[in-house]
Amino acid sequence: MLPAGYRPKNKNCGNILTPKIRIQNLSGKTLTTLLVHYSVNDGPMACYNWNGSLNFLDIREITLPQLTYNPRQKGNYFVVFTSNPNGQDDNVPSNDTLVCTFYQSMTAGNPVTVEIKTDNYPKETTWKIVNSQGQEMAHGGPYPLANTVTTQTLNFNASDCYEFIVTDQYGDGFCCRHGNGYYKLKDQNNVVFAEGSSFTQQESIAFFDDITQGIQETGLLSDFQLFPNPFDNTATLSLYLAKDLNVTIIVMNEVGQIVFTLDKVILKAGNHTVDLNGESWTPGVYFVKVLAGDKLMTKKLSLTK
C-alpha cells in the first residue's frame, strides 16, 4: 500500500490540520479495508479505518479526520503509515510510510492592510480574501489607474485562517515587462508580512488573523530589507533594532528545507547586516524569516544563476 505524494501545503494556518492522502493498490487483490495511522509532531497517533473497493493500481484520495496540534516555529512534521490491508499483514511494508514537513502561516492582528501598486494594465488585477469556510470577506480591483498605489484597511470580526488571492487576468502578474507593481499585506503594526509581484495567473497567501492581538510595542524591529533581490551569488539582509533583542534568521527553499540558520543571537540596538551566501543553493524562490523578540516577519528572495 502506498500513501502517494499528496503532500500538504508548504504552510498550514492555525493549529488544526485536515490531512489528505492518496493510497494506491499495488497488490493483485482488490483492496477493501485498510488502517491509516497518522500524527503531527509528537502528538498521539490517530487511526482511521478505511473501507471501500480499490482495484489493482487504482488510486483513491482519503480525507482524514482533523488533528489539533501544538505548532512549532521552526517546522512541523506529519507522519502517516498504513497497515492491515484486507485484515492481513502487508508483505511489503517498506512503501507504507510518508513523512512531510510544513511551516506555520503568518499571524496578524486587526487591522490588516492590503497595499496594491498596479502595473501598466491595472484592469487585469483583482484580489479577494476568503475565510476558512470559503466565504469572501473583502475584495479589490479591477483598478482604473496604472502605476498607482492603493491601500485598503480591513478589520475582521473573527479570529480565523484567511487566504489572500490575487489574480492577473492576462497571466503575467505585476512584473516585469509591463511595469513594477506589487502587493503587500501589512499587520496591525504596519509591518509587511507577505508581498509579491512576479507570478502568473494567480497567487495566494494564507494567514491567521487573531482579533485579540492588539498593537504590539512598535519600533523594536523595523521592516528588514533584502538586496539585491533577485540575486545571483550573495544577498544582504539588513535590519534595524530599537533595542537589544534575541534574533533568529532562517532561510528555507520552496519545499521547506532550511538552507541557512542564524539561531538565537543577541544583537545590540542599531543597524545590522547579514550576508546570505547562495553559491550552493539551487536557483529558485526562498523564504527568509526573521524572528526578533516575539515578532516574526517573512520575505521572498529569488536566486538566479
Backbone bond lengths (Angstrom), bond angles and torsions (degrees), N, CA, C in turn:
res aa  C-N    CA-C-N  psi(-1)  N-CA   C-N-CA  omega(-1)  CA-C   N-CA-C  phi
1 M - - - 1.453 - - 1.523 108.97 -
2 L 1.309 118.72 134.48 1.460 121.84 -174.22 1.519 110.23 -122.70
3 P 1.358 119.03 111.88 1.461 119.35 168.96 1.525 108.00 -70.78
4 A 1.316 117.15 94.17 1.459 121.75 -171.25 1.524 110.51 -68.87
5 G 1.342 115.40 170.39 1.449 121.05 -164.74 1.504 117.04 -75.48
6 Y 1.304 118.97 54.63 1.459 120.19 170.13 1.522 107.03 -88.53
7 R 1.301 116.07 84.57 1.464 120.32 -171.92 1.525 110.26 -84.83
8 P 1.337 116.81 149.26 1.458 119.16 179.63 1.515 110.62 -67.11
9 K 1.341 115.49 162.96 1.447 119.92 175.34 1.525 109.51 -56.90
10 N 1.350 114.04 155.06 1.457 118.36 -178.89 1.526 111.92 -59.37
11 K 1.337 115.66 -25.37 1.452 119.71 179.75 1.527 109.52 -131.17
12 N 1.329 115.23 148.22 1.449 121.78 175.44 1.521 108.47 -120.43
13 C 1.316 115.56 148.56 1.450 120.91 -174.94 1.525 109.98 -106.58
14 G 1.337 116.82 127.92 1.453 119.98 178.53 1.515 112.25 80.25
15 N 1.354 116.32 -153.41 1.464 121.25 -176.56 1.525 112.13 -121.53
16 I 1.338 116.46 22.46 1.466 121.56 179.25 1.528 108.74 -121.75
17 L 1.319 116.40 131.09 1.461 121.97 178.93 1.518 109.26 -120.40
18 T 1.329 116.75 128.70 1.462 122.67 174.57 1.524 107.40 -111.91
19 P 1.322 118.51 92.52 1.472 120.61 -173.22 1.537 111.99 -74.56
20 K 1.317 114.33 147.26 1.462 122.03 169.46 1.526 107.64 -125.73
21 I 1.319 116.62 134.91 1.459 120.70 176.25 1.525 108.11 -130.80
22 R 1.315 114.98 165.09 1.464 120.61 171.50 1.520 108.28 -121.51
23 I 1.302 116.55 132.30 1.460 120.75 176.24 1.522 108.38 -109.77
24 Q 1.321 115.27 146.51 1.462 121.31 178.47 1.522 108.94 -128.04
25 N 1.302 116.36 135.59 1.458 122.11 -179.92 1.522 109.09 -88.21
26 L 1.339 115.72 110.81 1.458 120.70 179.70 1.521 112.40 -105.28
27 S 1.316 116.06 10.18 1.469 119.27 177.41 1.527 109.67 -98.73
28 G 1.305 116.08 173.33 1.468 120.15 -179.21 1.512 113.73 -86.97
29 K 1.345 117.03 -1.02 1.458 121.04 -177.92 1.527 110.42 -111.62
30 T 1.317 115.90 151.64 1.461 120.38 175.59 1.525 109.57 -65.07
31 L 1.335 115.84 131.32 1.459 121.03 179.71 1.521 109.06 -89.51
32 T 1.338 116.40 126.46 1.468 120.68 -178.24 1.524 113.13 -118.93
33 T 1.330 117.75 -27.06 1.472 120.54 178.38 1.518 109.44 -139.72
34 L 1.334 115.07 151.35 1.456 120.60 -177.86 1.528 108.62 -162.53
35 L 1.325 116.36 139.61 1.460 121.51 173.29 1.529 109.05 -97.35
36 V 1.330 116.35 130.27 1.458 122.25 178.51 1.527 107.83 -115.52
37 H 1.343 116.51 118.96 1.458 122.69 -179.34 1.536 108.05 -107.74
38 Y 1.337 117.04 136.14 1.457 118.21 -176.82 1.534 109.95 -155.74
39 S 1.337 114.30 154.90 1.461 120.50 179.06 1.520 109.53 -157.75
40 V 1.329 115.71 164.86 1.463 122.84 175.77 1.521 108.49 -122.12
41 N 1.329 115.75 131.42 1.463 122.32 -179.56 1.528 109.98 53.00
42 D 1.308 117.77 -128.19 1.465 120.81 -178.31 1.523 111.78 -101.18
43 G 1.330 116.18 19.45 1.453 120.10 -177.99 1.518 112.38 -73.84
44 P 1.334 117.13 170.68 1.463 120.95 -178.84 1.525 111.40 -65.60
45 M 1.328 115.51 151.07 1.465 121.64 -179.96 1.527 109.11 -81.20
46 A 1.335 115.91 121.98 1.461 121.10 175.81 1.524 108.97 -91.29
47 C 1.320 116.51 156.99 1.465 121.36 -179.99 1.518 109.21 -132.23
48 Y 1.333 115.62 128.30 1.464 122.18 179.67 1.526 108.48 -117.15
49 N 1.328 115.95 128.16 1.470 121.83 -178.91 1.517 108.78 -95.27
50 W 1.346 115.83 105.51 1.466 120.14 -179.16 1.519 109.99 -90.74
51 N 1.342 115.05 137.93 1.456 122.03 173.78 1.516 108.92 -131.11
52 G 1.321 116.54 140.21 1.452 120.01 179.14 1.509 110.79 175.27
53 S 1.327 115.85 -153.27 1.459 121.57 178.15 1.518 108.13 -144.18
54 L 1.338 115.68 112.15 1.461 121.23 -175.75 1.524 108.57 -128.87
55 N 1.327 115.83 114.71 1.464 121.15 -178.96 1.522 111.37 -79.22
56 F 1.305 117.06 171.47 1.456 124.00 -178.78 1.525 110.86 -55.85
57 L 1.345 116.12 127.42 1.460 126.91 179.15 1.528 114.06 71.49
58 D 1.331 117.94 -2.53 1.458 119.30 176.01 1.533 109.85 -72.15
59 I 1.341 115.44 153.99 1.456 122.68 -178.99 1.522 108.91 -121.91
60 R 1.321 116.04 138.80 1.458 121.00 179.16 1.530 109.34 -131.70
61 E 1.313 116.23 133.02 1.462 120.91 176.12 1.526 109.74 -89.85
62 I 1.330 115.85 136.06 1.458 121.84 -178.92 1.523 108.58 -124.60
63 T 1.326 116.20 130.16 1.459 121.50 171.40 1.519 108.08 -96.61
64 L 1.324 116.81 116.84 1.450 121.98 -176.76 1.529 110.61 -86.94
65 P 1.316 118.03 154.26 1.473 120.57 176.66 1.525 111.22 -58.49
66 Q 1.338 115.21 150.63 1.460 121.38 -177.20 1.523 112.66 -62.79
67 L 1.333 113.75 150.92 1.459 121.52 172.59 1.527 108.79 -121.85
68 T 1.327 116.56 135.31 1.455 121.40 170.12 1.520 108.00 -98.00
69 Y 1.331 117.53 132.61 1.456 120.34 -173.46 1.521 110.13 -143.49
70 N 1.310 115.30 166.78 1.452 122.06 177.72 1.526 108.71 -95.98
71 P 1.328 118.46 106.04 1.471 119.96 -174.56 1.517 112.24 -69.95
72 R 1.336 114.07 151.62 1.459 121.46 178.62 1.521 109.07 -114.19
73 Q 1.320 115.97 139.42 1.455 119.89 -178.13 1.513 112.42 -63.79
74 K 1.330 116.99 -40.27 1.465 119.99 -172.81 1.521 113.02 -88.77
75 G 1.306 117.70 8.43 1.459 118.59 176.51 1.514 112.27 131.06
76 N 1.306 115.79 145.55 1.460 123.76 179.70 1.522 108.50 -122.85
77 Y 1.329 116.75 157.99 1.452 118.70 177.95 1.524 110.47 -134.09
78 F 1.310 114.04 142.43 1.459 123.10 179.09 1.528 107.53 -114.73
79 V 1.335 116.27 128.17 1.461 122.24 -179.01 1.522 108.46 -118.35
80 V 1.336 116.58 133.62 1.459 121.00 176.57 1.524 108.88 -140.99
81 F 1.336 116.67 137.48 1.460 120.44 172.54 1.530 108.77 -145.83
82 T 1.316 115.79 158.97 1.458 121.69 -177.38 1.525 109.85 -114.71
83 S 1.331 115.24 158.58 1.462 120.33 178.04 1.519 109.71 -156.21
84 N 1.321 115.64 169.21 1.465 124.30 174.36 1.529 114.52 52.17
85 P 1.341 117.74 52.98 1.466 118.24 174.65 1.531 110.64 -64.03
86 N 1.315 115.40 126.28 1.476 121.91 -177.16 1.530 111.88 54.47
87 G 1.349 115.48 31.48 1.451 120.56 177.52 1.514 115.35 74.89
88 Q 1.355 117.43 14.88 1.460 121.17 -176.73 1.525 110.04 -124.55
89 D 1.324 116.17 165.39 1.456 120.85 174.65 1.522 109.88 -67.27
90 D 1.326 115.39 144.95 1.461 120.94 177.27 1.521 108.66 -84.94
91 N 1.333 117.29 125.73 1.460 121.57 -178.83 1.529 112.96 -74.62
92 V 1.363 116.75 -18.50 1.469 120.48 -179.94 1.530 108.06 -129.35
93 P 1.326 117.48 76.64 1.469 119.64 -176.18 1.529 114.47 -77.23
94 S 1.320 117.58 -7.24 1.462 119.99 -173.54 1.523 113.16 -67.47
95 N 1.349 117.98 -20.76 1.468 119.94 -178.17 1.526 111.86 -107.87
96 D 1.338 117.27 25.21 1.451 121.21 -174.38 1.522 114.32 -101.56
97 T 1.325 118.31 0.01 1.458 120.83 -171.95 1.524 110.87 -122.75
98 L 1.324 115.32 140.27 1.464 121.64 177.39 1.526 108.21 -135.67
99 V 1.338 116.86 133.86 1.459 122.70 176.21 1.521 108.31 -122.89
100 C 1.329 117.08 127.34 1.460 121.90 -179.75 1.524 109.48 -126.56
101 T 1.319 116.37 141.80 1.456 121.15 174.67 1.521 109.79 -106.18
102 F 1.317 116.00 149.93 1.458 120.70 177.61 1.524 108.34 -154.01
103 Y 1.333 115.40 165.77 1.455 121.18 -174.64 1.522 110.00 -126.12
104 Q 1.314 115.56 160.83 1.448 120.85 -177.71 1.524 111.32 -80.11
105 S 1.331 115.33 142.87 1.456 119.91 172.96 1.524 110.03 -71.91
106 M 1.318 115.82 163.87 1.449 120.94 179.54 1.522 110.65 -66.61
107 T 1.331 115.71 151.25 1.461 122.54 174.72 1.518 109.16 -115.04
108 A 1.316 115.87 132.63 1.459 121.74 178.18 1.521 108.56 -129.86
109 G 1.328 116.36 169.40 1.451 122.42 173.80 1.509 109.62 -123.75
110 N 1.313 116.94 167.53 1.466 120.06 178.14 1.524 111.30 -67.64
111 P 1.354 116.87 142.83 1.461 126.06 -6.34 1.522 111.84 -88.28
112 V 1.337 116.29 160.83 1.454 123.39 171.79 1.524 107.50 -106.18
113 T 1.320 116.06 133.72 1.462 120.65 -178.35 1.518 110.01 -111.41
114 V 1.325 115.85 130.90 1.463 122.33 174.21 1.526 108.05 -103.07
115 E 1.317 116.06 118.58 1.462 121.32 178.08 1.524 109.29 -112.85
116 I 1.327 115.41 126.56 1.465 121.74 -179.06 1.520 109.10 -122.79
117 K 1.335 115.91 129.22 1.461 119.87 166.56 1.521 106.81 -110.40
118 T 1.315 117.08 120.04 1.460 121.13 -177.03 1.528 110.83 -76.84
119 D 1.351 114.82 157.96 1.458 119.87 173.66 1.523 108.82 -95.56
120 N 1.327 117.18 -154.43 1.466 120.45 -177.90 1.526 113.35 -73.78
121 Y 1.324 116.58 -12.36 1.470 120.83 -177.87 1.530 109.38 -127.49
122 P 1.324 117.46 73.01 1.466 121.63 -172.34 1.527 113.90 -66.11
123 K 1.322 117.71 -24.05 1.462 119.86 -177.58 1.534 112.24 -72.83
124 E 1.337 116.40 -9.87 1.467 119.73 177.39 1.534 112.28 -83.95
125 T 1.337 117.58 -12.93 1.457 121.53 -169.69 1.523 112.46 -99.88
126 T 1.334 116.82 126.67 1.462 123.18 171.83 1.525 108.90 -139.80
127 W 1.315 116.12 159.92 1.459 120.70 175.38 1.522 109.61 -150.33
128 K 1.324 114.57 161.25 1.459 120.25 174.76 1.521 108.61 -151.00
129 I 1.323 115.75 159.89 1.457 122.88 172.97 1.519 108.08 -122.46
130 V 1.347 116.12 127.39 1.455 121.19 179.61 1.522 108.97 -118.00
131 N 1.340 115.87 153.13 1.466 119.68 177.54 1.514 110.14 -89.60
132 S 1.333 117.16 -172.74 1.459 121.06 -175.26 1.525 112.66 -67.56
133 Q 1.352 117.33 -16.73 1.457 121.25 177.55 1.529 112.38 -94.08
134 G 1.341 116.44 2.71 1.456 120.51 179.89 1.513 114.04 84.47
135 Q 1.337 117.72 6.77 1.456 120.73 179.82 1.526 110.40 -80.82
136 E 1.332 116.00 135.97 1.456 120.38 -179.46 1.525 110.04 -75.47
137 M 1.336 116.25 124.79 1.459 121.95 -177.76 1.532 112.68 -103.79
138 A 1.328 117.35 -24.16 1.459 121.57 -179.98 1.518 108.07 -163.27
139 H 1.326 116.27 159.11 1.468 119.96 177.81 1.521 109.13 -156.08
140 G 1.326 115.22 165.95 1.445 121.21 177.72 1.518 110.86 -154.94
141 G 1.347 115.99 160.44 1.454 121.85 -179.50 1.535 111.39 78.65
142 P 1.334 116.11 174.37 1.480 126.86 -6.57 1.533 110.82 -63.28
143 Y 1.321 115.37 156.85 1.457 120.60 -172.46 1.525 111.09 -104.06
144 P 1.341 117.30 147.32 1.468 119.77 -176.27 1.523 114.56 -85.04
145 L 1.347 117.49 -25.42 1.458 120.28 -171.07 1.522 111.30 -114.69
146 A 1.339 116.14 135.81 1.464 121.92 178.32 1.525 110.49 -80.53
147 N 1.350 115.44 152.15 1.464 122.61 173.51 1.530 112.47 51.14
148 T 1.325 114.60 45.71 1.462 121.26 -175.99 1.521 110.05 -129.31
149 V 1.338 116.55 139.22 1.458 121.84 178.97 1.527 109.83 -93.47
150 T 1.337 116.15 127.82 1.460 121.66 174.58 1.531 108.47 -127.35
151 T 1.326 116.96 148.91 1.450 121.24 177.91 1.525 109.95 -128.79
152 Q 1.318 115.54 150.35 1.461 122.01 175.51 1.524 107.80 -138.31
153 T 1.327 117.04 124.80 1.455 122.62 -177.74 1.519 109.82 -100.85
154 L 1.343 116.16 130.19 1.461 121.63 -172.64 1.516 110.59 -122.09
155 N 1.339 116.64 136.08 1.459 123.11 172.30 1.521 107.69 -118.51
156 F 1.335 116.21 114.87 1.456 120.51 -179.03 1.526 110.27 -85.82
157 N 1.345 115.30 150.65 1.457 120.80 -177.01 1.524 113.40 -89.01
158 A 1.330 117.11 -14.07 1.462 120.23 -175.92 1.520 110.05 -142.83
159 S 1.327 115.71 143.66 1.464 120.05 172.00 1.522 108.06 -70.12
160 D 1.327 117.04 125.02 1.458 119.96 -173.28 1.523 108.70 -163.99
161 C 1.330 114.93 169.37 1.460 121.51 170.53 1.527 108.44 -86.22
162 Y 1.305 116.49 125.42 1.458 122.18 -179.25 1.530 109.34 -119.32
163 E 1.323 114.89 156.25 1.468 120.19 178.15 1.520 109.13 -129.85
164 F 1.324 114.76 124.21 1.460 121.93 174.66 1.525 107.71 -91.71
165 I 1.319 117.40 123.72 1.471 122.77 -176.88 1.521 108.12 -123.43
166 V 1.326 116.55 116.01 1.456 121.30 179.13 1.523 108.67 -110.62
167 T 1.331 115.95 137.58 1.466 121.61 -174.93 1.521 110.43 -127.53
168 D 1.316 115.98 136.10 1.460 122.26 171.47 1.522 107.47 -112.95
169 Q 1.311 116.83 117.01 1.462 121.29 -173.00 1.524 112.89 -60.55
170 Y 1.329 116.93 -35.16 1.461 120.00 -178.25 1.523 111.77 -80.20
171 G 1.345 116.72 -25.50 1.455 120.10 176.92 1.505 115.46 96.09
172 D 1.355 117.40 23.27 1.464 118.91 179.02 1.525 112.41 -126.03
173 G 1.341 117.63 21.28 1.448 121.16 175.78 1.520 112.81 59.80
174 F 1.329 116.04 -149.79 1.470 121.70 178.67 1.518 112.48 -99.24
175 C 1.302 116.87 -11.79 1.451 120.37 -165.30 1.528 109.39 -140.00
176 C 1.269 123.12 142.52 1.446 125.11 19.59 1.546 110.72 -138.65
177 R 1.342 116.16 -11.75 1.468 117.53 -177.28 1.518 112.33 -74.56
178 H 1.332 116.92 -21.65 1.465 119.66 -172.03 1.528 111.19 -123.36
179 G 1.334 116.52 40.75 1.451 120.21 178.09 1.513 111.92 119.74
180 N 1.308 115.99 179.43 1.460 121.89 -178.37 1.529 109.76 -127.03
181 G 1.318 115.66 58.63 1.452 120.47 178.74 1.518 111.65 -80.80
182 Y 1.338 116.29 176.13 1.462 121.08 179.47 1.517 109.22 -166.95
183 Y 1.328 115.66 168.80 1.463 121.84 164.67 1.524 107.98 -124.28
184 K 1.330 115.77 148.45 1.459 121.90 175.00 1.521 108.66 -138.79
185 L 1.325 116.23 137.72 1.452 122.08 171.54 1.523 107.92 -109.75
186 K 1.348 115.97 129.33 1.460 120.56 -176.51 1.527 109.63 -120.62
187 D 1.340 115.38 143.84 1.451 119.91 -179.11 1.524 110.94 -86.44
188 Q 1.340 116.18 -168.91 1.459 121.67 -175.10 1.518 112.90 -65.90
189 N 1.331 116.96 -16.93 1.459 121.34 176.72 1.522 112.37 -98.50
190 N 1.338 115.54 11.49 1.471 122.22 -179.26 1.526 111.99 64.92
191 V 1.329 116.23 26.33 1.466 122.10 177.81 1.523 108.69 -97.62
192 V 1.324 117.77 133.00 1.463 122.61 -178.86 1.534 109.73 -70.63
193 F 1.343 117.25 123.19 1.461 119.57 176.09 1.524 112.16 -112.24
194 A 1.321 118.07 -6.83 1.470 121.54 173.98 1.523 108.07 -158.59
195 E 1.325 115.96 143.56 1.454 120.34 178.54 1.513 109.45 -158.34
196 G 1.325 116.35 161.73 1.454 120.74 178.84 1.503 111.35 -173.53
197 S 1.320 115.24 165.81 1.463 120.77 178.24 1.518 111.39 -151.82
198 S 1.340 116.42 -37.44 1.458 120.84 -174.85 1.527 109.85 -98.65
199 F 1.320 116.74 104.47 1.454 122.74 174.56 1.521 107.13 -151.08
200 T 1.296 118.02 -176.57 1.464 119.84 -178.59 1.527 109.57 -104.36
201 Q 1.324 116.80 -106.06 1.458 121.02 -176.94 1.527 112.14 -76.91
202 Q 1.349 116.25 -39.34 1.458 118.83 -172.04 1.526 110.61 -155.74
203 E 1.328 115.59 150.14 1.456 121.62 174.37 1.526 107.57 -142.64
204 S 1.354 116.39 146.22 1.456 119.72 -178.50 1.522 110.33 -133.83
205 I 1.317 115.57 147.53 1.456 123.64 179.13 1.527 107.96 -130.70
206 A 1.335 116.85 125.19 1.462 120.95 176.44 1.526 109.06 -96.34
207 F 1.334 115.76 141.26 1.457 120.25 175.90 1.519 109.39 -151.33
208 F 1.333 115.17 155.56 1.461 121.16 177.32 1.518 108.19 -103.64
209 D 1.341 116.34 126.04 1.450 120.29 177.74 1.523 109.01 -104.44
210 D 1.334 115.74 116.31 1.458 122.43 179.31 1.521 107.90 -100.95
211 I 1.340 116.75 103.88 1.463 119.95 -174.37 1.521 111.84 -70.84
212 T 1.347 117.28 -12.87 1.465 120.14 177.42 1.517 111.68 -85.72
213 Q 1.333 116.88 -6.40 1.461 121.30 -177.71 1.512 108.92 -86.03
214 G 1.321 117.08 109.46 1.447 121.31 -177.01 1.511 112.14 -85.53
215 I 1.294 115.10 -167.80 1.456 121.00 179.20 1.523 108.82 -68.24
216 Q 1.301 115.96 122.08 1.452 120.75 178.53 1.528 109.70 -84.03
217 E 1.298 114.93 171.07 1.458 119.07 177.93 1.518 108.80 -62.23
218 T 1.317 116.05 120.50 1.451 120.38 -174.76 1.521 110.72 -91.08
219 G 1.310 115.28 159.93 1.451 120.38 173.77 1.509 114.66 85.57
220 L 1.347 118.66 -4.78 1.464 119.26 179.73 1.513 110.75 -72.53
221 L 1.326 116.12 -40.92 1.460 121.36 178.35 1.512 108.36 -133.03
222 S 1.303 117.63 118.75 1.455 120.93 175.73 1.529 109.16 -79.78
223 D 1.302 116.37 170.37 1.457 121.69 178.58 1.530 108.94 -65.73
224 F 1.337 117.83 116.91 1.464 119.71 -176.90 1.529 110.72 -74.08
225 Q 1.316 116.31 157.59 1.462 122.66 -176.43 1.523 110.48 -121.03
226 L 1.338 115.27 150.11 1.459 122.85 175.37 1.524 108.48 -125.34
227 F 1.330 117.26 127.63 1.462 119.27 179.65 1.533 109.37 -152.99
228 P 1.334 117.48 146.14 1.464 124.20 -11.89 1.532 110.37 -71.48
229 N 1.300 116.55 160.41 1.457 122.06 179.80 1.525 108.88 -149.01
230 P 1.343 116.41 105.21 1.470 131.68 11.58 1.540 111.86 -71.21
231 F 1.381 115.39 160.59 1.447 120.59 177.17 1.526 109.11 -131.68
232 D 1.343 117.13 162.66 1.461 120.12 -176.41 1.522 113.14 -120.70
233 N 1.321 118.21 -2.47 1.460 120.07 179.85 1.535 110.36 -152.77
234 T 1.325 116.77 -67.17 1.457 121.32 -179.30 1.522 110.30 -127.98
235 A 1.321 116.04 130.60 1.461 122.01 173.86 1.519 108.89 -110.63
236 T 1.320 116.29 154.91 1.465 121.83 179.90 1.521 109.72 -115.88
237 L 1.318 115.44 130.57 1.457 121.90 174.12 1.518 107.75 -101.30
238 S 1.323 116.60 127.98 1.463 120.17 178.24 1.520 109.43 -124.21
239 L 1.343 115.68 142.10 1.458 120.50 177.79 1.513 109.77 -150.36
240 Y 1.330 114.86 159.45 1.457 121.11 177.56 1.520 108.72 -121.77
241 L 1.332 117.38 131.94 1.456 123.40 177.39 1.524 109.68 -113.63
242 A 1.323 115.67 132.51 1.459 120.07 179.21 1.518 111.73 -79.40
243 K 1.350 117.17 -18.81 1.459 120.41 176.36 1.518 108.34 -152.37
244 D 1.321 117.79 171.03 1.456 122.00 178.09 1.533 109.21 -61.00
245 L 1.347 115.84 131.67 1.461 119.55 -178.02 1.525 110.37 -142.67
246 N 1.323 115.13 152.96 1.460 123.06 171.71 1.528 107.86 -80.89
247 V 1.328 118.08 117.89 1.466 122.35 -172.20 1.525 110.63 -119.52
248 T 1.330 115.65 135.18 1.468 122.61 172.16 1.525 108.17 -124.54
249 I 1.328 115.93 134.33 1.470 121.58 176.87 1.522 108.25 -122.52
250 I 1.326 116.41 128.51 1.458 121.89 180.00 1.525 108.62 -129.91
251 V 1.328 116.98 134.65 1.465 122.10 174.19 1.520 107.92 -118.08
252 M 1.342 116.27 126.66 1.461 122.04 -179.17 1.516 109.76 -123.56
253 N 1.337 115.38 150.36 1.460 119.07 173.56 1.522 109.89 -85.84
254 E 1.344 116.61 -174.53 1.464 120.77 -172.81 1.522 113.63 -69.37
255 V 1.324 117.98 -18.75 1.467 120.11 178.91 1.519 111.61 -101.51
256 G 1.337 117.09 11.34 1.452 120.74 173.82 1.510 116.01 89.40
257 Q 1.331 118.61 5.73 1.458 120.83 178.31 1.532 109.84 -79.44
258 I 1.326 116.68 133.67 1.461 121.77 -179.60 1.527 109.15 -82.35
259 V 1.338 116.72 124.85 1.465 121.52 -178.88 1.527 111.91 -109.93
260 F 1.333 117.17 -12.60 1.461 120.38 179.14 1.517 108.33 -154.86
261 T 1.348 116.47 138.40 1.467 120.98 177.33 1.524 109.69 -142.78
262 L 1.312 115.38 132.09 1.458 122.81 167.52 1.522 104.52 -121.67
263 D 1.332 116.92 103.72 1.464 120.90 -163.40 1.529 111.96 -103.79
264 K 1.343 114.86 118.20 1.469 122.97 169.84 1.522 112.50 50.13
265 V 1.316 114.24 61.78 1.463 121.14 177.09 1.527 108.71 -104.64
266 I 1.322 117.00 130.89 1.455 121.03 177.03 1.528 108.78 -77.78
267 L 1.331 116.44 117.49 1.459 121.54 177.63 1.522 109.01 -110.14
268 K 1.307 115.99 138.08 1.448 121.62 179.55 1.527 110.43 -73.55
269 A 1.312 116.11 161.51 1.459 120.88 175.48 1.526 110.29 -60.43
270 G 1.341 116.05 141.08 1.455 120.47 179.27 1.513 112.04 128.53
271 N 1.328 115.90 -165.84 1.459 122.00 -178.40 1.526 110.59 -88.34
272 H 1.337 115.67 142.70 1.461 121.48 -180.00 1.533 109.03 -140.32
273 T 1.338 115.53 148.49 1.458 121.29 173.56 1.523 108.86 -131.04
274 V 1.330 115.53 145.02 1.461 122.35 177.42 1.516 107.47 -132.53
275 D 1.332 117.67 127.37 1.461 121.87 177.82 1.532 110.12 -85.04
276 L 1.314 115.89 133.71 1.462 122.73 177.31 1.523 107.85 -111.00
277 N 1.324 116.52 107.70 1.465 122.13 -176.10 1.527 108.92 -89.16
278 G 1.330 116.01 113.39 1.464 121.05 -177.31 1.512 114.54 -103.18
279 E 1.337 117.74 20.26 1.463 120.21 -176.99 1.524 112.22 -58.66
280 S 1.322 117.23 -37.47 1.467 120.13 -177.55 1.528 113.12 -95.81
281 W 1.327 117.35 3.16 1.458 120.86 -178.53 1.526 110.54 -86.58
282 T 1.309 115.35 152.42 1.469 121.67 175.90 1.524 109.20 -81.80
283 P 1.337 118.25 137.38 1.473 119.69 177.77 1.524 111.58 -55.03
284 G 1.328 116.04 138.96 1.459 121.20 -179.85 1.514 110.81 155.13
285 V 1.335 115.65 -162.77 1.461 122.53 -177.69 1.531 109.32 -98.93
286 Y 1.325 116.25 135.58 1.460 123.05 177.85 1.531 109.22 -123.70
287 F 1.328 115.24 156.46 1.457 121.19 179.41 1.528 108.65 -115.74
288 V 1.335 115.27 121.45 1.457 121.49 -178.13 1.526 108.08 -103.31
289 K 1.337 116.53 119.74 1.466 122.50 -179.68 1.526 108.84 -110.64
290 V 1.327 115.82 131.80 1.453 121.82 176.00 1.525 107.82 -121.61
291 L 1.324 116.11 119.42 1.459 122.65 176.40 1.519 107.44 -111.38
292 A 1.342 115.97 114.14 1.465 121.69 179.41 1.526 107.75 -123.37
293 G 1.323 116.40 113.20 1.458 118.15 -171.86 1.511 109.27 66.09
294 D 1.339 117.03 -121.41 1.467 120.99 176.27 1.520 111.98 -109.78
295 K 1.331 117.30 16.73 1.463 122.23 -178.80 1.521 110.10 -105.12
296 L 1.337 115.91 123.71 1.461 121.41 -179.01 1.519 109.48 -117.13
297 M 1.333 116.47 130.43 1.463 122.01 176.73 1.528 108.77 -131.51
298 T 1.329 115.30 149.88 1.465 121.51 -178.49 1.524 110.10 -133.00
299 K 1.333 115.60 140.47 1.471 121.12 174.53 1.524 109.15 -138.62
300 K 1.338 114.53 155.32 1.453 121.17 175.73 1.528 110.24 -88.23
301 L 1.333 114.26 145.15 1.462 121.47 177.60 1.520 107.71 -135.68
302 S 1.329 116.69 126.48 1.471 120.44 -176.55 1.523 110.48 -105.60
303 L 1.325 115.62 132.49 1.462 122.27 178.71 1.516 109.57 -109.49
304 T 1.325 116.52 124.45 1.467 123.01 176.94 1.509 108.48 -124.24
305 K 1.345 116.15 133.91 1.470 120.68 178.24 1.504 109.84 -130.91
